[in-house]
Amino acid sequence: MSKVKELPGEAIVAATQAPSIGNSFRAYAQRVRGGDMGALPAVLGLVVLCTVFAIARPSFVTAINFANLFTQGAAITLIAMGLVFVLLLGEIDLSAGFASGVCAAVLAVTLASLGLPWYVCALAAVLTGVIIGIVLGALVAKVGIPSFVVTLAAFLAFQGLVLVLVREGTNISVRDPVIVAIANKNLEPWLGWALYAAGVGVFAAIQLVRAARRAKRGLTADPLSLIAFRVGALAVLAGVAVFVLNLERSRNPALVSLTGVPIVVPLILVLLVVWTVILRRTAFGRHLYAVGGNTEAARRAGIPVDRIKISAFVICSAMAAVGGIVAASRASSVDPNTGGSSVLLYAVGAAVIGGTSLFGGKGRVLDAVLGGAVVAVIENGMGLMGYGASVKYLVTGCVLLLAAGVDALARRRAAAAGLR
């Protein structure tokens, strides 16, 4: 029997039609109807929230507030990017928030007390995150303790460790200009445009090369019209963002000028590209999805399950360290509350709201970025409307519950359609 005859009815039509942008959109609509929602709910939610806040508070769409959205959500987004790897396994890391606080404290102590160069201190913070990830991953994979219990214990222990590092409540200032610049300074406008051109060019090249390789292997490739649509959409959206960020945002330009893309933005984009490539183009990424989909089947297929689990926790804690560095940069200090409060809840919420499944086996690093944007928009928009923390928590909790509900319903529909 041929492969085409084994496909469901609608898939047969899609497979036998010549590739076109219309067929591609119809195939996407079929996947959505089958339960594969992807990032669609997050994108729609982002559009709705931005529209509501823009109407309610015109100051929401100003250049200075647009830049604030990036810096406000940066640390949460970075931590959420690491959490995606653990969630893909169907596990959880409740300690990621305070792990970022521990790493930020290591950064601050080595900077203030030891006077080491900024790059040594940043490396020490990231290595601390790696060690944390190795310990947590080993306890989960080798000892067999559930990740919920391990990371809950670490959540409590890391609060005490942060207090030890900051001497029971001392506020440690971070004054190194390079570290402070990460979340508080901007690129030169010309450099922002240069990175924009390079990013769009690389994206277009990747799309064309991938289509050429698939065509060479006799596989169905994306039509040029669809590739042009993707590249054009990215060029327009990114171009508008760079243009707005390059506008003068200072209320007194004669004293200080505020123009350019925040430095933290290219940091997030670079990490997004790196982790996306690792997830989608490497054996490690394929093994991670396999373990998250069915651990026992992956083990029988010869996949080193324990090593994959430990690696996921290492990546999660290392990204928590990067998020802690950004948080310390934004506040220009570290205190006992760094990484605490709602940081973990927002980070997990960002990953889930963006489309990463709590059940494992489904998700992308891009989900953390989209979910982080949703969380930042809610936090920012509610603040502009004058609502307090109580309303912000209520709205964010409802959005998270809605996202988890959509994920559960989508999985049920996919199972009913025979896609899982």
FITORLUM-244149 format. One record per residue (C-alpha): residue number from 1; x, y, z. Coordinates in steps of 0.5 Angstrom, whole numbers. Last residue first. Example, Ala and Ser with C-alpha at 12.3 -4.5 7.8 and 13.67 -1.06 7.14 Angstrom:
- 2 / 27 / -2 / 14 .
- 1 / 25 / -9 / 16 .
***
This chain:
- 420 / -4 / 23 / 39 .
- 419 / -6 / 25 / 32 .
- 418 / -12 / 20 / 32 .
- 417 / -17 / 25 / 32 .
- 416 / -20 / 24 / 39 .
- 415 / -13 / 24 / 41 .
- 414 / -12 / 31 / 38 .
- 413 / -19 / 33 / 41 .
- 412 / -17 / 31 / 48 .
- 411 / -10 / 35 / 47 .
- 410 / -13 / 41 / 45 .
- 409 / -18 / 41 / 51 .
- 408 / -12 / 40 / 56 .
- 407 / -8 / 46 / 52 .
- 406 / -14 / 50 / 52 .
- 405 / -15 / 49 / 59 .
- 404 / -8 / 51 / 61 .
- 403 / -8 / 57 / 57 .
- 402 / -15 / 59 / 61 .
- 401 / -12 / 58 / 67 .
- 400 / -6 / 62 / 66 .
- 399 / -10 / 68 / 63 .
- 398 / -14 / 67 / 70 .
- 397 / -8 / 67 / 74 .
- 396 / -6 / 73 / 70 .
- 395 / -12 / 77 / 71 .
- 394 / -13 / 75 / 79 .
- 393 / -5 / 77 / 80 .
- 392 / -6 / 84 / 76 .
- 391 / -12 / 85 / 80 .
- 390 / -9 / 84 / 87 .
- 389 / -3 / 88 / 85 .
- 388 / -6 / 94 / 84 .
- 387 / -10 / 97 / 78 .
- 386 / -8 / 104 / 76 .
- 385 / -10 / 103 / 68 .
- 384 / -2 / 104 / 67 .
- 383 / -1 / 99 / 72 .
- 382 / -6 / 94 / 69 .
- 381 / -3 / 95 / 62 .
- 380 / 4 / 94 / 64 .
- 379 / 3 / 87 / 68 .
- 378 / -2 / 85 / 63 .
- 377 / 3 / 87 / 57 .
- 376 / 9 / 84 / 61 .
- 375 / 5 / 77 / 62 .
- 374 / 3 / 77 / 55 .
- 373 / 10 / 78 / 52 .
- 372 / 13 / 73 / 57 .
- 371 / 8 / 68 / 54 .
- 370 / 10 / 70 / 47 .
- 369 / 18 / 69 / 49 .
- 368 / 16 / 63 / 53 .
- 367 / 13 / 60 / 47 .
- 366 / 18 / 61 / 42 .
- 365 / 22 / 56 / 46 .
- 364 / 18 / 51 / 43 .
- 363 / 13 / 46 / 46 .
- 362 / 10 / 39 / 46 .
- 361 / 12 / 33 / 49 .
- 360 / 10 / 34 / 56 .
- 359 / 4 / 34 / 60 .
- 358 / 4 / 42 / 62 .
- 357 / 4 / 43 / 55 .
- 356 / 8 / 49 / 52 .
- 355 / 3 / 54 / 48 .
- 354 / 5 / 61 / 50 .
- 353 / 1 / 61 / 56 .
- 352 / 5 / 55 / 59 .
- 351 / 12 / 58 / 58 .
- 350 / 9 / 65 / 61 .
- 349 / 6 / 62 / 67 .
- 348 / 12 / 58 / 69 .
- 347 / 16 / 65 / 69 .
- 346 / 10 / 69 / 72 .
- 345 / 9 / 64 / 78 .
- 344 / 17 / 63 / 79 .
- 343 / 18 / 71 / 79 .
- 342 / 12 / 72 / 83 .
- 341 / 15 / 74 / 90 .
- 340 / 22 / 71 / 89 .
- 339 / 28 / 72 / 84 .
- 338 / 31 / 78 / 88 .
- 337 / 27 / 79 / 94 .
- 336 / 33 / 78 / 99 .
- 335 / 37 / 83 / 95 .
- 334 / 41 / 84 / 89 .
- 333 / 42 / 91 / 86 .
- 332 / 42 / 95 / 79 .
- 331 / 35 / 94 / 79 .
- 330 / 35 / 92 / 72 .
- 329 / 42 / 89 / 72 .
- 328 / 40 / 85 / 78 .
- 327 / 34 / 82 / 74 .
- 326 / 38 / 81 / 68 .
- 325 / 43 / 77 / 72 .
- 324 / 38 / 73 / 75 .
- 323 / 35 / 71 / 68 .
- 322 / 42 / 69 / 66 .
- 321 / 42 / 65 / 72 .
- 320 / 35 / 62 / 71 .
- 319 / 38 / 60 / 64 .
- 318 / 43 / 56 / 67 .
- 317 / 38 / 53 / 72 .
- 316 / 33 / 51 / 66 .
- 315 / 39 / 48 / 61 .
- 314 / 42 / 44 / 67 .
- 313 / 35 / 41 / 69 .
- 312 / 34 / 39 / 61 .
- 311 / 41 / 36 / 61 .
- 310 / 39 / 32 / 67 .
- 309 / 33 / 29 / 64 .
- 308 / 37 / 28 / 57 .
- 307 / 42 / 24 / 61 .
- 306 / 37 / 20 / 65 .
- 305 / 34 / 18 / 58 .
- 304 / 40 / 16 / 55 .
- 303 / 35 / 14 / 48 .
- 302 / 36 / 7 / 46 .
- 301 / 29 / 6 / 43 .
- 300 / 27 / 2 / 50 .
- 299 / 29 / 8 / 54 .
- 298 / 25 / 13 / 49 .
- 297 / 19 / 8 / 49 .
- 296 / 19 / 8 / 57 .
- 295 / 19 / 16 / 57 .
- 294 / 14 / 17 / 52 .
- 293 / 12 / 24 / 49 .
- 292 / 17 / 28 / 54 .
- 291 / 23 / 23 / 53 .
- 290 / 21 / 23 / 45 .
- 289 / 21 / 31 / 45 .
- 288 / 28 / 31 / 49 .
- 287 / 31 / 26 / 44 .
- 286 / 29 / 30 / 38 .
- 285 / 32 / 36 / 41 .
- 284 / 39 / 32 / 43 .
- 283 / 39 / 29 / 36 .
- 282 / 40 / 37 / 34 .
- 281 / 36 / 41 / 29 .
- 280 / 29 / 43 / 32 .
- 279 / 31 / 43 / 40 .
- 278 / 38 / 46 / 39 .
- 277 / 36 / 51 / 33 .
- 276 / 31 / 53 / 38 .
- 275 / 36 / 54 / 43 .
- 274 / 41 / 58 / 39 .
- 273 / 35 / 62 / 36 .
- 272 / 32 / 64 / 42 .
- 271 / 38 / 66 / 46 .
- 270 / 40 / 70 / 40 .
- 269 / 33 / 74 / 41 .
- 268 / 34 / 75 / 48 .
- 267 / 41 / 78 / 48 .
- 266 / 38 / 82 / 42 .
- 265 / 33 / 85 / 46 .
- 264 / 37 / 86 / 53 .
- 263 / 41 / 92 / 49 .
- 262 / 35 / 96 / 49 .
- 261 / 34 / 98 / 42 .
- 260 / 35 / 105 / 40 .
- 259 / 34 / 112 / 43 .
- 258 / 34 / 116 / 50 .
- 257 / 38 / 122 / 50 .
- 256 / 40 / 126 / 56 .
- 255 / 40 / 133 / 58 .
- 254 / 38 / 136 / 52 .
- 253 / 33 / 130 / 50 .
- 252 / 29 / 132 / 56 .
- 251 / 22 / 128 / 56 .
- 250 / 27 / 122 / 53 .
- 249 / 24 / 117 / 49 .
- 248 / 27 / 120 / 42 .
- 247 / 25 / 115 / 37 .
- 246 / 29 / 109 / 35 .
- 245 / 25 / 104 / 39 .
- 244 / 19 / 106 / 34 .
- 243 / 23 / 105 / 28 .
- 242 / 26 / 98 / 31 .
- 241 / 19 / 95 / 33 .
- 240 / 16 / 98 / 26 .
- 239 / 22 / 94 / 22 .
- 238 / 21 / 88 / 26 .
- 237 / 14 / 87 / 25 .
- 236 / 15 / 89 / 17 .
- 235 / 21 / 85 / 16 .
- 234 / 18 / 79 / 20 .
- 233 / 11 / 79 / 16 .
- 232 / 15 / 80 / 9 .
- 231 / 20 / 74 / 11 .
- 230 / 14 / 70 / 12 .
- 229 / 10 / 72 / 6 .
- 228 / 16 / 71 / 2 .
- 227 / 17 / 64 / 4 .
- 226 / 9 / 63 / 3 .
- 225 / 10 / 65 / -4 .
- 224 / 16 / 61 / -5 .
- 223 / 12 / 55 / -4 .
- 222 / 14 / 51 / 2 .
- 221 / 17 / 44 / 0 .
- 220 / 14 / 37 / -1 .
- 219 / 20 / 32 / 0 .
- 218 / 23 / 30 / -6 .
- 217 / 30 / 30 / -3 .
- 216 / 32 / 36 / -7 .
- 215 / 26 / 40 / -6 .
- 214 / 27 / 39 / 2 .
- 213 / 34 / 42 / 1 .
- 212 / 31 / 48 / -3 .
- 211 / 26 / 49 / 2 .
- 210 / 31 / 49 / 8 .
- 209 / 36 / 53 / 4 .
- 208 / 30 / 58 / 2 .
- 207 / 27 / 59 / 9 .
- 206 / 34 / 59 / 13 .
- 205 / 36 / 65 / 8 .
- 204 / 30 / 69 / 9 .
- 203 / 31 / 68 / 17 .
- 202 / 39 / 70 / 16 .
- 201 / 37 / 76 / 12 .
- 200 / 31 / 79 / 17 .
- 199 / 36 / 78 / 22 .
- 198 / 42 / 82 / 19 .
- 197 / 37 / 87 / 17 .
- 196 / 35 / 88 / 24 .
- 195 / 42 / 88 / 27 .
- 194 / 44 / 93 / 22 .
- 193 / 38 / 97 / 24 .
- 192 / 39 / 97 / 31 .
- 191 / 46 / 98 / 30 .
- 190 / 44 / 105 / 26 .
- 189 / 40 / 107 / 32 .
- 188 / 46 / 106 / 37 .
- 187 / 44 / 100 / 42 .
- 186 / 40 / 102 / 49 .
- 185 / 42 / 102 / 56 .
- 184 / 38 / 100 / 62 .
- 183 / 38 / 92 / 62 .
- 182 / 45 / 90 / 60 .
- 181 / 48 / 97 / 61 .
- 180 / 48 / 95 / 69 .
- 179 / 52 / 89 / 68 .
- 178 / 57 / 93 / 63 .
- 177 / 57 / 99 / 68 .
- 176 / 59 / 95 / 74 .
- 175 / 55 / 98 / 80 .
- 174 / 51 / 93 / 82 .
- 173 / 49 / 95 / 89 .
- 172 / 48 / 89 / 95 .
- 171 / 42 / 90 / 99 .
- 170 / 43 / 87 / 106 .
- 169 / 38 / 82 / 108 .
- 168 / 41 / 76 / 112 .
- 167 / 48 / 77 / 109 .
- 166 / 47 / 78 / 102 .
- 165 / 50 / 71 / 101 .
- 164 / 46 / 68 / 107 .
- 163 / 40 / 70 / 105 .
- 162 / 40 / 68 / 98 .
- 161 / 42 / 61 / 101 .
- 160 / 36 / 61 / 105 .
- 159 / 31 / 62 / 100 .
- 158 / 35 / 57 / 96 .
- 157 / 33 / 52 / 101 .
- 156 / 26 / 53 / 100 .
- 155 / 25 / 53 / 93 .
- 154 / 30 / 47 / 93 .
- 153 / 25 / 43 / 97 .
- 152 / 20 / 45 / 92 .
- 151 / 25 / 43 / 87 .
- 150 / 26 / 36 / 89 .
- 149 / 19 / 35 / 91 .
- 148 / 16 / 37 / 84 .
- 147 / 21 / 33 / 81 .
- 146 / 19 / 27 / 84 .
- 145 / 25 / 23 / 87 .
- 144 / 28 / 18 / 82 .
- 143 / 35 / 18 / 85 .
- 142 / 38 / 18 / 78 .
- 141 / 34 / 22 / 74 .
- 140 / 30 / 27 / 79 .
- 139 / 36 / 27 / 84 .
- 138 / 41 / 28 / 78 .
- 137 / 37 / 33 / 75 .
- 136 / 37 / 37 / 81 .
- 135 / 44 / 37 / 83 .
- 134 / 46 / 38 / 75 .
- 133 / 42 / 44 / 75 .
- 132 / 44 / 47 / 81 .
- 131 / 51 / 46 / 78 .
- 130 / 49 / 49 / 72 .
- 129 / 46 / 55 / 75 .
- 128 / 53 / 56 / 79 .
- 127 / 56 / 56 / 73 .
- 126 / 52 / 62 / 70 .
- 125 / 53 / 66 / 76 .
- 124 / 61 / 65 / 76 .
- 123 / 61 / 66 / 68 .
- 122 / 58 / 73 / 70 .
- 121 / 63 / 74 / 75 .
- 120 / 68 / 73 / 71 .
- 119 / 65 / 77 / 65 .
- 118 / 64 / 83 / 70 .
- 117 / 72 / 83 / 72 .
- 116 / 73 / 81 / 80 .
- 115 / 72 / 86 / 85 .
- 114 / 72 / 81 / 91 .
- 113 / 66 / 84 / 95 .
- 112 / 62 / 88 / 90 .
- 111 / 63 / 84 / 84 .
- 110 / 64 / 77 / 87 .
- 109 / 58 / 78 / 91 .
- 108 / 53 / 81 / 86 .
- 107 / 54 / 76 / 81 .
- 106 / 53 / 70 / 87 .
- 105 / 47 / 74 / 89 .
- 104 / 44 / 74 / 82 .
- 103 / 46 / 66 / 82 .
- 102 / 42 / 65 / 88 .
- 101 / 36 / 70 / 86 .
- 100 / 36 / 66 / 79 .
- 99 / 35 / 59 / 83 .
- 98 / 30 / 63 / 87 .
- 97 / 26 / 63 / 81 .
- 96 / 28 / 57 / 78 .
- 95 / 26 / 53 / 84 .
- 94 / 19 / 50 / 82 .
- 93 / 22 / 46 / 77 .
- 92 / 17 / 42 / 73 .
- 91 / 17 / 35 / 69 .
- 90 / 13 / 33 / 63 .
- 89 / 19 / 32 / 59 .
- 88 / 18 / 38 / 55 .
- 87 / 16 / 42 / 62 .
- 86 / 24 / 42 / 63 .
- 85 / 26 / 44 / 57 .
- 84 / 21 / 50 / 57 .
- 83 / 23 / 52 / 64 .
- 82 / 29 / 55 / 61 .
- 81 / 26 / 60 / 56 .
- 80 / 21 / 61 / 62 .
- 79 / 27 / 64 / 66 .
- 78 / 29 / 68 / 60 .
- 77 / 22 / 71 / 59 .
- 76 / 21 / 73 / 66 .
- 75 / 28 / 77 / 66 .
- 74 / 26 / 80 / 60 .
- 73 / 19 / 82 / 62 .
- 72 / 20 / 89 / 64 .
- 71 / 26 / 91 / 60 .
- 70 / 22 / 89 / 53 .
- 69 / 15 / 92 / 56 .
- 68 / 19 / 99 / 58 .
- 67 / 21 / 100 / 51 .
- 66 / 14 / 100 / 48 .
- 65 / 12 / 105 / 54 .
- 64 / 18 / 110 / 52 .
- 63 / 15 / 109 / 45 .
- 62 / 8 / 111 / 47 .
- 61 / 3 / 105 / 45 .
- 60 / 1 / 104 / 53 .
- 59 / 0 / 112 / 54 .
- 58 / -7 / 111 / 50 .
- 57 / -10 / 108 / 56 .
- 56 / -16 / 105 / 55 .
- 55 / -16 / 104 / 48 .
- 54 / -9 / 102 / 48 .
- 53 / -10 / 97 / 53 .
- 52 / -16 / 94 / 50 .
- 51 / -12 / 93 / 43 .
- 50 / -6 / 91 / 47 .
- 49 / -10 / 85 / 51 .
- 48 / -13 / 83 / 44 .
- 47 / -7 / 82 / 40 .
- 46 / -3 / 79 / 46 .
- 45 / -9 / 74 / 47 .
- 44 / -9 / 72 / 39 .
- 43 / -2 / 71 / 39 .
- 42 / -2 / 67 / 46 .
- 41 / -8 / 63 / 43 .
- 40 / -5 / 62 / 36 .
- 39 / 2 / 59 / 39 .
- 38 / 1 / 52 / 37 .
- 37 / -7 / 50 / 37 .
- 36 / -6 / 43 / 34 .
- 35 / -13 / 40 / 36 .
- 34 / -15 / 37 / 30 .
- 33 / -18 / 44 / 28 .
- 32 / -12 / 48 / 29 .
- 31 / -8 / 42 / 24 .
- 30 / -14 / 43 / 19 .
- 29 / -13 / 51 / 19 .
- 28 / -5 / 50 / 18 .
- 27 / -7 / 45 / 12 .
- 26 / -11 / 50 / 9 .
- 25 / -6 / 56 / 10 .
- 24 / -1 / 52 / 6 .
- 23 / -6 / 50 / 1 .
- 22 / -7 / 57 / 0 .
- 21 / 0 / 59 / 0 .
- 20 / 2 / 54 / -6 .
- 19 / 5 / 47 / -6 .
- 18 / 1 / 42 / -11 .
- 17 / -4 / 38 / -9 .
- 16 / -3 / 31 / -7 .
- 15 / -1 / 32 / 0 .
- 14 / -7 / 36 / 2 .
- 13 / -12 / 32 / -1 .
- 12 / -9 / 26 / 2 .
- 11 / -9 / 30 / 9 .
- 10 / -16 / 31 / 8 .
- 9 / -18 / 24 / 7 .
- 8 / -13 / 21 / 13 .
- 7 / -6 / 18 / 10 .
- 6 / -5 / 11 / 9 .
- 5 / -7 / 12 / 1 .
- 4 / -1 / 17 / 1 .
- 3 / 4 / 12 / 3 .
- 2 / 3 / 7 / -2 .
- 1 / 0 / 0 / 0 .
***
